[in-house]
Amino acid sequence: MRMVGLAVLCALGAGWSPSWAYDEIAVTDGGSITGTVTMTGGNPPLKRI
């Protein structure tokens, strides 16, 4: 029974989002980023996640 309660609590918590705290605004005179990314030294070692 505890697992069911925990599952319900997690499901409700996942749905609770602070997205209501942000306002959408129009951006005027916005910029852009251009360029090239160059990697040197070979590939990084693989990590198991």
C-alpha positions as CSV (number, residue, x, y, z in Angstrom):
1,M,0.0,0.0,0.0
2,R,2.9,2.3,0.7
3,M,4.2,1.9,-2.9
4,V,0.8,2.9,-4.3
5,G,0.8,6.1,-2.1
6,L,4.4,6.8,-3.2
7,A,3.5,6.3,-6.8
8,V,0.6,8.7,-6.6
9,L,2.7,11.3,-4.7
10,C,5.4,11.1,-7.4
11,A,2.9,11.4,-10.2
12,L,1.3,14.5,-8.6
13,G,4.7,16.0,-7.9
14,A,5.9,15.5,-11.5
15,G,2.8,17.4,-12.8
16,W,3.5,20.3,-10.5
17,S,5.5,22.7,-12.6
18,P,6.8,26.2,-11.8
19,S,6.1,27.2,-15.4
20,W,3.3,29.6,-14.3
21,A,6.0,31.8,-12.8
22,Y,7.4,32.9,-16.2
23,D,5.9,35.3,-18.7
24,E,6.3,35.2,-22.4
25,I,7.5,38.5,-23.9
26,A,8.4,39.7,-27.4
27,V,12.1,40.2,-28.0
28,T,13.0,43.2,-30.1
29,D,16.5,43.7,-31.7
30,G,17.4,40.1,-30.9
31,G,20.8,38.8,-31.9
32,S,22.2,35.7,-33.3
33,I,25.4,33.6,-32.8
34,T,27.4,32.4,-35.7
35,G,30.7,30.5,-35.9
36,T,32.4,27.1,-36.0
37,V,33.2,24.8,-33.1
38,T,36.4,22.9,-33.6
39,M,37.4,20.0,-31.4
40,T,41.1,19.1,-31.0
41,G,42.7,16.1,-29.3
42,G,40.5,13.3,-30.5
43,N,37.2,12.0,-29.0
44,P,36.7,12.1,-25.3
45,P,36.5,8.7,-23.5
46,L,33.1,7.0,-23.4
47,K,31.3,7.0,-20.1
48,R,28.6,4.5,-19.0
49,I,25.6,6.4,-17.8
